[in-house]
């Protein structure tokens, strides 16, 4: 009886540890493959739309984007 409970508890702890490290690995990989938006990306996006942004517009866009992240 006691042995069964200990095996269950150890199994849960091992599962949590494996889940934590797997989630950490996949999140690091996702961030590396899909980096968050930065100022250079905003400049490129606006240039593709035919606009030449100034620094004030870029700062406004960065502030708006960080609000939703």
N, C-alpha and C positions, 0 to 999 in steps of 0.2 A: 504494500500500500504506500508506504513512505517512499519507496524506490520509484514507483510510478509517478508520484507527485514531483520528485526531484528531476526525473527525466523530462517531464512536461515543462517544468520551469526552465531547465537548461535549454531545451528545444526552443522555447519562446525567446530566450535571450539571444541564442545563436541566430534565430530568424530575424530578430530586430537588427542585430549587428550587420548581417548580410544585406538586409533591405536598405539600411542606412548607407553603406558603402556603395551599393549598386546605384541607388538614387543619386548619390554624390557624383559618381563617375558619369552617369548619363547626363546630369545637369551641366557638368564641366564640358562634356563633349558638345552638347547643344549650344552652349554659350560660345564655344570656340567656332562652331560651324555657322551660327547665326548671331553675330555680335549685335549688341544694342545700337540704336541709331546714334550717330555722333554728328558733329558739325559738318564734316566733310560729306557725309551722305546727304545732308539737307542741301548743301551747296549744289551737289550733283543733281539732285532731284529737281531743284528749282531751275537749274540750267537746262535740264531736259524739257522743262515746261516753257522755256523761252524767256525766263526772267533772270536778271542779274541781281542777286540779293546783296544787301549791305549787312553789316555786322548786327545792327539793331534788329533786323528781320530774323536773322539766324538765331539771335538770343531769344526772341519771342517764340520762335518755333521750338527751341530746346526747352524752354519753360513749359510750353503747352504739352510737349511730349512727355516730360518728366512727371507732369500732373497725372497722366493716365497710366503710368507704369507702376 
